[in-house]
Amino acid sequence: MSFVSYLEKKRLLFPRFFFISDGALLTVLGQTADSRQLHAHLPSLFAGVSSLQCDDKYRDLVVSASSSQGVTLQVTSPVDVSGR
C-alpha cells in the first residue's frame, strides 16, 4: 500500500481528515498514544474548537472544550480520549 493510498483510506474512514495536510494527518495518526500532541490540530479538524482541557490527574480525560472566541463548554462527565 502506498503512502497516498494509506492516507486516503484514513480520510475515508474519518472525513474530517480531508481538512488537514498530509503532514498534519501523519502527526495525528502517529501520536494517538499522547492525546495532548493532537491539540495543535484541533482547529483544522473541528470548526470552533481551539483547545481541550484535560483532567489534572488523568491526561486522557477531557473535561471541557474552548472556542477561539473564549467560550468554554464544560462536559457533564469527562470524555476518555485514550486509544484509537
Secondary structure, DSSP 8 states (H G I E B T S, - for coil): --HHHHHHHHHHHSGGGGGS-HHHHHHHHHTTT-GGGGGGGHHHHSTT--EEEE-SS-TTEEEEEE-TTS-EEEEEEEEE----
